[in-house]
Amino acid sequence: MNRKEPAPRTRRSPEQVRTAVHQAVIDLLSAPEGEELNIPAIAQRAGVNHTSVYRRWGSLDALLADTVTTRLERDSPLNDTGSLRGDLIAWAEASVASMHTPQGRALVRAVILSMPSSTQTQSDRAGQFRRRMRSIEQIRERAVARGEDPPPLEEILDQLIAPFYIRTIFGIDLPATGYPELLVDRLLG
């Protein structure tokens, strides 16, 4: 008999699966109206089994939060410019560039729309937030090591980060130039 042997299955690494799933989330959020954002659709687009997605993230809320956090971390590298002001401006400019793309806006809005109601999901979301804030803490630690006196994390959150999220959520355009510098100067002023 001439039976064809099935092609060997290729197994992707966990990081490859994570990348494919994150890209599927971004693609579905950027797709024309009518594409439903749910775990089975994301899994199909990513080429993975939906049980793998549920096992890793547990819920759509957790997946959306992880996708946003990972994307912002990737797009907001921690460049050491030699000063607290320069580091905060560089971080803010990179974050804004990522959030104010069509995909970035869609991701942030999707996370807001899927705000958790369960205690477990709230805990997961808080963990994602802490992960994101580690980069700001690293900027603060570098400033202290240089002899600078950085403002508390809460002030950075309220005066630098929150305005970008408000503008993203409500679709408010950024001023043409200098907005990150203006916010950092107010924060440090």
C-alpha positions, 0 to 999 in steps of 0.5 A: 500500500502507498499510504502517506505518512502524516507530516510530523507535527511541529511544536512551538515554544511557549514564547512562540505561542505567546507571540502568535496569540498576542499578534492574533489579539492585535489583528482581531482588534484591528480587523473591520467590524464584525470580527468577534474577539473571543478566545476561540477566534484568537486561538484559530487565528494564532493557529493554536488550540483554544485550550492552550489559550485558556490554560495559559491565560484563563480568561479573555481579560487576562489575555488582553491585559498581558497583550497590552502590557507586553506590547508597551514593555516592548515598545517602551525600552528603558533607555538611560539618557543620563537624567531623570527628566530625559529618562521619563521623556524617552519612556513617555514618548515611546509609550505614547508612540505605541498607544497612539497607533490604531492597534495601540488604541484598540488594545487599551480600549479593549482592556477598559471594556473588559474590566474584570468583575471577579476577584481573581481577574482583578488580582491578575490585572493588578499583577500586570499593572505592577509589571508595567510599573517596574519600568518606572521604578527602574527609572526612579532607582537610576535617578536615585543612584545618580543623586537625583530626587525622583517624585513618588511613583503615585505622582508619576502615575497621576501626572505623567501616565494618566493623561496619556491613557485618558487621551487614548481611551477617549480618542483625544489627539495629542498636541502636535509637539512637546506634550511628553516634555510638558508633562515631565516638566510639570511633574518635576517642576 
